[in-house]
């Protein structure tokens, strides 16, 4: 589930910053078939493949976060075959960094309902500490 916010959310369980939600851009030579696009990827036709992050950045208005390179056995120069772009406000989730943290938090909430309160306080303290560090 994508979550949009100007501020990077923190995991409610462990306090870790939640990862950016990026889209992969596949680069290819111009062809007769049209480009394929979705929320998670898109295809871009280029006359010549970029060779650096700066060249990829010129192809998009979003922030380039990662590159994938290819070098042929024929000795051609290394070039970018795909890159990841980020819109500056989308995160992978609003509350948890992983499914493991979501599950652990759910189990702690269930224990809290049965009267085992100290364990819940221990985990939510990690989130409180992370928020305090971020606000310093």
Buried (B, 14 or more C-beta within 10 A) or exposed (E): EEBEEEEEBBBBBBBBEBEBBBBBBBBBEEEEEEEEEEEEBBBBEBEEBBBEEEBBBEBBEBEBEEBEEEEEEEEEEEBBBBBBBBBEBBBBBEBBBBEEBBEBBEEBEEBBEEEEEEEBEEBBEBBEEBEEEEEE
